[in-house]
Amino acid sequence: MNKTRLITALTIPLIAMLVVVPGWNQIAAAPRPGPRPPRLTQDGAPGRQMYIEKILGVLEHKVTDPTARTKAADKLATLSDRQLKLMAALSERVAVVGDGPADSIALFLLTALLILS
């Protein structure tokens, strides 16, 4: 009986090493994918224009200075599609409710991204 326990005690770790360790090596040896190309909207410019219009629509109601709005429009034209999409999502949040604390934070993030980018 002592011999059976010894064989079982040696067999279980051996089987585990044969099953688990080769899986680790295959995962580590697998090539990593390269960086993905940026996703573009289907039409390119019309998607950008739609995002810019959403952002400017919110800023039109919240910002009273017309020169600040024109500067914002000029700045939005220089941003990447990813930045515009993020800012458009924030502006949608502000446009839906507009008066809650979360919407104030979204407006703050929108203006901060506009200023800092």
SULUR-V24839 format. One record per residue. RES is the residue in one small letter. PSI is psi in whole degrees, 0 to 359 (none if undefined). NEAR is the number of other ideal C-beta (glycine too) atoms within 10 Angstrom. D_FIRST is the distance of its C-alpha to the first C-alpha in Angstrom with 2 decimals. Layout:
((RES	PSI	NEAR	D_FIRST) (RES	PSI	NEAR	D_FIRST))
This chain:
((m	325	5	0.00) (n	324	6	3.76) (k	325	7	5.29) (t	319	8	5.07) (r	320	9	6.49) (l	317	10	8.75) (i	318	10	9.98) (t	318	9	10.70) (a	329	10	12.34) (l	331	10	14.43) (t	318	10	15.28) (i	311	10	16.81) (p	327	9	19.29) (l	316	10	20.16) (i	319	10	21.05) (a	320	10	22.97) (m	323	10	24.89) (l	329	9	25.78) (v	316	9	27.06) (v	315	9	28.69) (v	317	10	30.12) (p	328	10	32.26) (g	322	9	33.81) (w	318	9	34.84) (n	323	9	36.47) (q	323	9	38.40) (i	318	8	39.74) (a	328	7	40.78) (a	349	7	42.38) (a	138	8	44.26) (p	142	5	47.98) (r	141	4	49.43) (p	147	6	52.38) (g	177	6	55.75) (p	140	5	58.00) (r	143	6	59.28) (p	150	6	62.99) (p	141	8	64.79) (r	135	8	65.32) (l	153	10	68.93) (t	165	15	70.53) (q	318	6	71.75) (d	355	10	75.37) (g	263	10	74.99) (a	319	8	78.14) (p	327	10	78.53) (g	316	16	75.07) (r	317	20	76.08) (q	323	14	79.38) (m	317	14	77.72) (y	316	22	75.50) (i	320	18	78.52) (e	322	13	80.55) (k	315	19	77.85) (i	314	26	77.67) (l	329	16	81.42) (g	320	15	81.85) (v	317	22	79.80) (l	330	21	81.51) (e	323	12	84.89) (h	334	10	84.28) (k	332	15	82.73) (v	127	16	84.74) (t	337	8	88.46) (d	119	9	89.60) (p	329	9	90.59) (t	327	8	90.30) (a	324	13	86.68) (r	321	15	85.99) (t	323	11	87.62) (k	322	14	85.62) (a	319	21	82.45) (a	320	14	83.42) (d	320	9	84.03) (k	320	12	80.71) (l	329	21	78.80) (a	339	11	80.21) (t	353	8	78.48) (l	160	19	74.96) (s	167	11	72.10) (d	322	15	70.97) (r	316	10	67.77) (q	319	15	69.76) (l	321	23	72.23) (k	318	16	69.54) (l	314	17	68.00) (m	326	25	71.42) (a	323	22	72.34) (a	320	14	69.25) (l	321	24	70.26) (s	328	22	73.81) (e	320	14	72.68) (r	317	19	70.89) (v	323	26	74.11) (a	331	16	76.23) (v	307	10	74.23) (v	301	10	74.53) (g	342	14	76.27) (d	354	7	76.58) (g	169	12	73.09) (p	324	7	71.35) (a	325	10	68.90) (d	327	17	71.89) (s	322	12	73.57) (i	320	13	70.52) (a	319	23	70.52) (l	320	19	74.22) (f	315	12	73.56) (l	323	15	70.83) (l	313	23	73.16) (t	325	17	75.94) (a	317	11	73.65) (l	324	16	72.30) (l	319	19	75.85) (i	316	10	77.07) (l	345	6	74.22) (s	none	14	73.65))
